[in-house]
Amino acid sequence: MDLTAIITQLVGGAIGGLGGGKVIKDSDLGPIVNLIVGAIGGLGGGALTGQMMGAAPAGGADIGALVAQLVGGGVGGAILQVVVGLIKNKMMAR
């Protein structure tokens, strides 16, 4: 995995984290925390996408691989942000 893929996953995850916090109001943690949690989830989601679709060869940053990393990062970021947000908010409600 090269630096371009990691940055793409972080950006996708941050966007997914922000989107997840806005779509599901019960999971919103604030914009900064949504960005951070989403970016962390983006790394995991992008890595899983890369493994399932086959990683691009070294030096081969084509548009299809970048889009797959961006979408995988966004989905991973949104999922992790929603899960963390729901757990945190349910624990605080007690």
DRENTORKOL-3810 file (N, C-alpha, C; in nm, 4 decimals):
REM DRENTORKOL-3810
@n.u->0.0856; n.v->-0.1169; n.w->0.0000; ca.u->0.0000; ca.v->0.0000; ca.w->0.0000; c.u->0.0904; c.v->0.1234; c.w->0.0000
@n.u->0.0606; n.v->0.2160; n.w->-0.0876; ca.u->0.1432; ca.v->0.3352; ca.w->-0.0971; c.u->0.0751; c.v->0.4532; c.w->-0.0280
@n.u->0.1452; n.v->0.5644; n.w->-0.0254; ca.u->0.0956; ca.v->0.6825; ca.w->0.0448; c.u->-0.0319; c.v->0.7378; c.w->-0.0183
@n.u->-0.0427; n.v->0.7275; n.w->-0.1495; ca.u->-0.1632; ca.v->0.7769; ca.w->-0.2177; c.u->-0.2869; c.v->0.7005; c.w->-0.1720
@n.u->-0.2754; n.v->0.5701; n.w->-0.1587; ca.u->-0.3891; ca.v->0.4883; ca.w->-0.1138; c.u->-0.4266; c.v->0.5219; c.w->0.0304
@n.u->-0.3274; n.v->0.5427; n.w->0.1150; ca.u->-0.3554; ca.v->0.5749; ca.w->0.2557; c.u->-0.4260; c.v->0.7099; c.w->0.2663
@n.u->-0.3776; n.v->0.8094; n.w->0.1931; ca.u->-0.4412; ca.v->0.9409; ca.w->0.1975; c.u->-0.5834; c.v->0.9334; c.w->0.1424
@n.u->-0.6028; n.v->0.8573; n.w->0.0360; ca.u->-0.7369; ca.v->0.8418; ca.w->-0.0219; c.u->-0.8311; c.v->0.7755; c.w->0.0776
@n.u->-0.7827; n.v->0.6748; n.w->0.1486; ca.u->-0.8649; ca.v->0.6081; ca.w->0.2488; c.u->-0.8988; c.v->0.7020; c.w->0.3637
@n.u->-0.8022; n.v->0.7817; n.w->0.4087; ca.u->-0.8275; ca.v->0.8768; ca.w->0.5170; c.u->-0.9311; c.v->0.9811; c.w->0.4769
@n.u->-0.9192; n.v->1.0332; n.w->0.3558; ca.u->-1.0153; ca.v->1.1334; ca.w->0.3089; c.u->-1.1547; c.v->1.0710; c.w->0.2950
@n.u->-1.1615; n.v->0.9532; n.w->0.2340; ca.u->-1.2904; ca.v->0.8862; ca.w->0.2211; c.u->-1.3526; c.v->0.8551; c.w->0.3552
@n.u->-1.2708; n.v->0.8094; n.w->0.4494; ca.u->-1.3212; ca.v->0.7786; ca.w->0.5830; c.u->-1.3698; c.v->0.9018; c.w->0.6570
@n.u->-1.2965; n.v->1.0133; n.w->0.6423; ca.u->-1.3393; ca.v->1.1370; ca.w->0.7083; c.u->-1.4724; c.v->1.1850; c.w->0.6520
@n.u->-1.4886; n.v->1.1769; n.w->0.5211; ca.u->-1.6160; ca.v->1.2162; ca.w->0.4594; c.u->-1.7272; c.v->1.1217; c.w->0.5038
@n.u->-1.6970; n.v->0.9920; n.w->0.5078; ca.u->-1.7968; ca.v->0.8950; ca.w->0.5537; c.u->-1.8344; c.v->0.9154; c.w->0.6997
@n.u->-1.7366; n.v->0.9489; n.w->0.7827; ca.u->-1.7647; ca.v->0.9749; ca.w->0.9241; c.u->-1.8540; c.v->1.0964; c.w->0.9432
@n.u->-1.8264; n.v->1.2026; n.w->0.8681; ca.u->-1.9128; ca.v->1.3206; ca.w->0.8755; c.u->-2.0536; c.v->1.2880; c.w->0.8280
@n.u->-2.0630; n.v->1.2132; n.w->0.7183; ca.u->-2.1936; ca.v->1.1761; ca.w->0.6659; c.u->-2.2708; c.v->1.0869; c.w->0.7608
@n.u->-2.2017; n.v->0.9912; n.w->0.8217; ca.u->-2.2678; ca.v->0.9012; ca.w->0.9164; c.u->-2.3221; c.v->0.9752; c.w->1.0371
@n.u->-2.2486; n.v->1.0756; n.w->1.0842; ca.u->-2.2948; ca.v->1.1539; ca.w->1.1980; c.u->-2.4141; c.v->1.2412; c.w->1.1649
@n.u->-2.4232; n.v->1.2854; n.w->1.0409; ca.u->-2.5349; ca.v->1.3714; ca.w->1.0010; c.u->-2.6598; c.v->1.2906; c.w->0.9657
@n.u->-2.6412; n.v->1.1720; n.w->0.9088; ca.u->-2.7552; ca.v->1.0914; ca.w->0.8674; c.u->-2.8240; c.v->1.0277; c.w->0.9876
@n.u->-2.7453; n.v->0.9716; n.w->1.0782; ca.u->-2.8016; ca.v->0.9068; ca.w->1.1971; c.u->-2.7717; c.v->0.9970; c.w->1.3162
@n.u->-2.8698; n.v->1.0754; n.w->1.3541; ca.u->-2.8492; ca.v->1.1785; ca.w->1.4564; c.u->-2.8098; c.v->1.1209; c.w->1.5918
@n.u->-2.8549; n.v->0.9991; n.w->1.6238; ca.u->-2.8206; ca.v->0.9389; ca.w->1.7529; c.u->-2.6736; c.v->0.9025; c.w->1.7628
@n.u->-2.6021; n.v->0.9009; n.w->1.6500; ca.u->-2.4614; ca.v->0.8624; ca.w->1.6535; c.u->-2.3669; c.v->0.9806; c.w->1.6396
@n.u->-2.4203; n.v->1.1025; n.w->1.6322; ca.u->-2.3363; ca.v->1.2202; ca.w->1.6107; c.u->-2.2491; c.v->1.2468; c.w->1.7330
@n.u->-2.1187; n.v->1.2640; n.w->1.7078; ca.u->-2.0231; ca.v->1.2917; ca.w->1.8148; c.u->-1.9618; c.v->1.4306; c.w->1.8028
@n.u->-2.0109; n.v->1.5106; n.w->1.7124; ca.u->-1.9509; ca.v->1.6404; ca.w->1.6841; c.u->-1.8612; c.v->1.6282; c.w->1.5620
@n.u->-1.8406; n.v->1.7365; n.w->1.4898; ca.u->-1.7695; ca.v->1.7269; ca.w->1.3617; c.u->-1.6251; c.v->1.6793; c.w->1.3730
@n.u->-1.5528; n.v->1.7238; n.w->1.4728; ca.u->-1.4115; ca.v->1.6856; ca.w->1.4835; c.u->-1.3981; c.v->1.5369; c.w->1.5161
@n.u->-1.4744; n.v->1.4887; n.w->1.6117; ca.u->-1.4664; ca.v->1.3471; ca.w->1.6496; c.u->-1.5193; c.v->1.2595; c.w->1.5361
@n.u->-1.6228; n.v->1.3049; n.w->1.4667; ca.u->-1.6723; ca.v->1.2303; ca.w->1.3506; c.u->-1.5625; c.v->1.2163; c.w->1.2455
@n.u->-1.4876; n.v->1.3242; n.w->1.2215; ca.u->-1.3769; ca.v->1.3190; ca.w->1.1254; c.u->-1.2695; c.v->1.2194; c.w->1.1684
@n.u->-1.2311; n.v->1.2243; n.w->1.2941; ca.u->-1.1226; ca.v->1.1381; ca.w->1.3436; c.u->-1.1641; c.v->0.9919; c.w->1.3394
@n.u->-1.2808; n.v->0.9613; n.w->1.3936; ca.u->-1.3276; ca.v->0.8222; ca.w->1.3954; c.u->-1.3503; c.v->0.7726; c.w->1.2528
@n.u->-1.4044; n.v->0.8584; n.w->1.1677; ca.u->-1.4252; ca.v->0.8213; ca.w->1.0285; c.u->-1.2951; c.v->0.7925; c.w->0.9562
@n.u->-1.1918; n.v->0.8736; n.w->0.9809; ca.u->-1.0621; ca.v->0.8516; ca.w->0.9164; c.u->-1.0010; c.v->0.7190; c.w->0.9609
@n.u->-1.0140; n.v->0.6859; n.w->1.0888; ca.u->-0.9629; ca.v->0.5576; ca.w->1.1377; c.u->-1.0390; c.v->0.4421; c.w->1.0719
@n.u->-1.1699; n.v->0.4550; n.w->1.0636; ca.u->-1.2504; ca.v->0.3530; ca.w->0.9964; c.u->-1.2206; c.v->0.3453; c.w->0.8478
@n.u->-1.1842; n.v->0.4589; n.w->0.7896; ca.u->-1.1494; ca.v->0.4616; ca.w->0.6482; c.u->-1.0266; c.v->0.3795; c.w->0.6160
@n.u->-0.9295; n.v->0.3812; n.w->0.7062; ca.u->-0.8103; ca.v->0.2980; ca.w->0.6856; c.u->-0.8469; c.v->0.1501; c.w->0.6833
@n.u->-0.9303; n.v->0.1094; n.w->0.7768; ca.u->-0.9719; ca.v->-0.0313; ca.w->0.7802; c.u->-1.0589; c.v->-0.0688; c.w->0.6623
@n.u->-1.1547; n.v->0.0159; n.w->0.6297; ca.u->-1.2443; ca.v->-0.0135; ca.w->0.5179; c.u->-1.1724; c.v->-0.0134; c.w->0.3844
@n.u->-1.0806; n.v->0.0792; n.w->0.3673; ca.u->-1.0032; ca.v->0.0840; ca.w->0.2440; c.u->-0.9098; c.v->-0.0340; c.w->0.2303
@n.u->-0.8521; n.v->-0.0762; n.w->0.3417; ca.u->-0.7634; ca.v->-0.1927; ca.w->0.3380; c.u->-0.8416; c.v->-0.3192; c.w->0.3039
@n.u->-0.9610; n.v->-0.3338; n.w->0.3609; ca.u->-1.0442; ca.v->-0.4499; ca.w->0.3285; c.u->-1.0857; c.v->-0.4486; c.w->0.1823
@n.u->-1.1208; n.v->-0.3320; n.w->0.1319; ca.u->-1.1583; ca.v->-0.3210; ca.w->-0.0088; c.u->-1.0409; c.v->-0.3577; c.w->-0.0982
@n.u->-0.9229; n.v->-0.3098; n.w->-0.0629; ca.u->-0.8039; ca.v->-0.3420; ca.w->-0.1406; c.u->-0.7738; c.v->-0.4905; c.w->-0.1412
@n.u->-0.7950; n.v->-0.5565; n.w->-0.0297; ca.u->-0.7710; ca.v->-0.7008; ca.w->-0.0218; c.u->-0.8745; c.v->-0.7791; c.w->-0.1019
@n.u->-0.9990; n.v->-0.7364; n.w->-0.0971; ca.u->-1.1038; ca.v->-0.8096; ca.w->-0.1685; c.u->-1.0948; c.v->-0.7884; c.w->-0.3196
@n.u->-1.0581; n.v->-0.6689; n.w->-0.3618; ca.u->-1.0533; ca.v->-0.6396; ca.w->-0.5044; c.u->-0.9152; c.v->-0.6638; c.w->-0.5644
@n.u->-0.8184; n.v->-0.6930; n.w->-0.4822; ca.u->-0.6826; ca.v->-0.7114; ca.w->-0.5309; c.u->-0.6111; c.v->-0.5775; c.w->-0.5331
@n.u->-0.5029; n.v->-0.5673; n.w->-0.4593; ca.u->-0.4295; ca.v->-0.4414; ca.w->-0.4505; c.u->-0.3645; c.v->-0.4097; c.w->-0.5844
@n.u->-0.3561; n.v->-0.2822; n.w->-0.6154; ca.u->-0.2908; ca.v->-0.2384; ca.w->-0.7389; c.u->-0.1415; c.v->-0.2647; c.w->-0.7286
@n.u->-0.0767; n.v->-0.2968; n.w->-0.8378; ca.u->0.0663; ca.v->-0.3192; ca.w->-0.8322; c.u->0.1407; c.v->-0.1930; c.w->-0.7907
@n.u->0.2612; n.v->-0.2102; n.w->-0.7410; ca.u->0.3405; ca.v->-0.0972; ca.w->-0.6925; c.u->0.3592; c.v->0.0046; c.w->-0.8036
@n.u->0.3284; n.v->0.1288; n.w->-0.7748; ca.u->0.3409; ca.v->0.2344; ca.w->-0.8737; c.u->0.2230; c.v->0.2441; c.w->-0.9675
@n.u->0.1222; n.v->0.1606; n.w->-0.9501; ca.u->0.0075; ca.v->0.1616; ca.w->-1.0404; c.u->-0.1131; c.v->0.2249; c.w->-0.9759
@n.u->-0.1148; n.v->0.3557; n.w->-0.9623; ca.u->-0.2266; ca.v->0.4253; ca.w->-0.9004; c.u->-0.3245; c.v->0.4674; c.w->-1.0096
@n.u->-0.4034; n.v->0.3725; n.w->-1.0591; ca.u->-0.5003; ca.v->0.4065; ca.w->-1.1618; c.u->-0.6285; c.v->0.4590; c.w->-1.0975
@n.u->-0.7139; n.v->0.5159; n.w->-1.1779; ca.u->-0.8348; ca.v->0.5807; ca.w->-1.1270; c.u->-0.9303; c.v->0.4805; c.w->-1.0639
@n.u->-0.9370; n.v->0.3598; n.w->-1.1171; ca.u->-1.0259; ca.v->0.2585; ca.w->-1.0595; c.u->-0.9848; c.v->0.2194; c.w->-0.9192
@n.u->-0.8547; n.v->0.2036; n.w->-0.8972; ca.u->-0.8059; ca.v->0.1683; ca.w->-0.7639; c.u->-0.8292; c.v->0.2825; c.w->-0.6656
@n.u->-0.8091; n.v->0.4056; n.w->-0.7097; ca.u->-0.8307; ca.v->0.5196; ca.w->-0.6205; c.u->-0.9778; c.v->0.5348; c.w->-0.5838
@n.u->-1.0672; n.v->0.5136; n.w->-0.6798; ca.u->-1.2103; ca.v->0.5222; ca.w->-0.6509; c.u->-1.2511; c.v->0.4112; c.w->-0.5542
@n.u->-1.1978; n.v->0.2910; n.w->-0.5756; ca.u->-1.2287; ca.v->0.1797; ca.w->-0.4844; c.u->-1.1791; c.v->0.2097; c.w->-0.3436
@n.u->-1.0596; n.v->0.2675; n.w->-0.3310; ca.u->-1.0070; ca.v->0.3038; ca.w->-0.1993; c.u->-1.0922; c.v->0.4129; c.w->-0.1347
@n.u->-1.1351; n.v->0.5103; n.w->-0.2132; ca.u->-1.2167; ca.v->0.6201; ca.w->-0.1617; c.u->-1.3525; c.v->0.5697; c.w->-0.1137
@n.u->-1.4169; n.v->0.4868; n.w->-0.1947; ca.u->-1.5489; ca.v->0.4331; ca.w->-0.1573; c.u->-1.5365; c.v->0.3386; c.w->-0.0376
@n.u->-1.4365; n.v->0.2499; n.w->-0.0403; ca.u->-1.4158; ca.v->0.1589; ca.w->0.0725; c.u->-1.3852; c.v->0.2333; c.w->0.2005
@n.u->-1.3037; n.v->0.3382; n.w->0.1900; ca.u->-1.2744; ca.v->0.4201; ca.w->0.3071; c.u->-1.3966; c.v->0.4924; c.w->0.3580
@n.u->-1.4781; n.v->0.5434; n.w->0.2670; ca.u->-1.5999; ca.v->0.6128; ca.w->0.3082; c.u->-1.6984; c.v->0.5223; c.w->0.3787
@n.u->-1.7162; n.v->0.4035; n.w->0.3257; ca.u->-1.8080; ca.v->0.3078; ca.w->0.3888; c.u->-1.7533; c.v->0.2639; c.w->0.5252
@n.u->-1.6244; n.v->0.2334; n.w->0.5296; ca.u->-1.5639; ca.v->0.1933; ca.w->0.6571; c.u->-1.5699; c.v->0.3036; c.w->0.7606
@n.u->-1.5465; n.v->0.4276; n.w->0.7171; ca.u->-1.5537; ca.v->0.5408; ca.w->0.8093; c.u->-1.6935; c.v->0.5639; c.w->0.8620
@n.u->-1.7924; n.v->0.5527; n.w->0.7746; ca.u->-1.9308; ca.v->0.5722; ca.w->0.8175; c.u->-1.9734; c.v->0.4632; c.w->0.9153
@n.u->-1.9374; n.v->0.3396; n.w->0.8856; ca.u->-1.9768; ca.v->0.2288; ca.w->0.9739; c.u->-1.9137; c.v->0.2437; c.w->1.1116
@n.u->-1.7821; n.v->0.2700; n.w->1.1159; ca.u->-1.7162; ca.v->0.2826; ca.w->1.2460; c.u->-1.7701; c.v->0.4023; c.w->1.3233
@n.u->-1.7952; n.v->0.5137; n.w->1.2574; ca.u->-1.8464; ca.v->0.6318; ca.w->1.3262; c.u->-1.9847; c.v->0.6057; c.w->1.3841
@n.u->-2.0710; n.v->0.5396; n.w->1.3094; ca.u->-2.2057; ca.v->0.5103; ca.w->1.3592; c.u->-2.1993; c.v->0.4149; c.w->1.4778
@n.u->-2.1172; n.v->0.3109; n.w->1.4684; ca.u->-2.1065; ca.v->0.2143; ca.w->1.5786; c.u->-2.0520; c.v->0.2807; c.w->1.7045
@n.u->-1.9427; n.v->0.3547; n.w->1.6914; ca.u->-1.8828; ca.v->0.4220; ca.w->1.8076; c.u->-1.9799; c.v->0.5256; c.w->1.8641
@n.u->-2.0447; n.v->0.6023; n.w->1.7762; ca.u->-2.1385; ca.v->0.7037; ca.w->1.8226; c.u->-2.2572; c.v->0.6451; c.w->1.8969
@n.u->-2.3137; n.v->0.5378; n.w->1.8440; ca.u->-2.4275; ca.v->0.4757; ca.w->1.9116; c.u->-2.3882; c.v->0.4173; c.w->2.0464
@n.u->-2.2730; n.v->0.3498; n.w->2.0520; ca.u->-2.2270; ca.v->0.2930; ca.w->2.1796; c.u->-2.2021; c.v->0.4033; c.w->2.2818
@n.u->-2.1322; n.v->0.5084; n.w->2.2406; ca.u->-2.0995; ca.v->0.6176; ca.w->2.3327; c.u->-2.2253; c.v->0.6873; c.w->2.3825
@n.u->-2.3179; n.v->0.7161; n.w->2.2928; ca.u->-2.4390; ca.v->0.7864; ca.w->2.3320; c.u->-2.5318; c.v->0.6999; c.w->2.4159
@n.u->-2.5361; n.v->0.5689; n.w->2.3918; ca.u->-2.6178; ca.v->0.4811; ca.w->2.4763; c.u->-2.5571; c.v->0.4673; c.w->2.6144
@n.u->-2.4247; n.v->0.4671; n.w->2.6231; ca.u->-2.3599; ca.v->0.4574; ca.w->2.7552; c.u->-2.3785; c.v->0.5864; c.w->2.8337
@n.u->-2.3796; n.v->0.6998; n.w->2.7673; ca.u->-2.3983; ca.v->0.8279; ca.w->2.8350; c.u->-2.5420; c.v->0.8489; c.w->2.8800
@n.u->-2.6372; n.v->0.7793; n.w->2.8183; ca.u->-2.7783; ca.v->0.7955; ca.w->2.8525; c.u->-2.8134; c.v->0.7275; c.w->2.9854
@n.u->-2.7281; n.v->0.6408; n.w->3.0307; ca.u->-2.7595; ca.v->0.5683; ca.w->3.1549; c.u->-2.7432; c.v->0.6531; c.w->3.2759
END
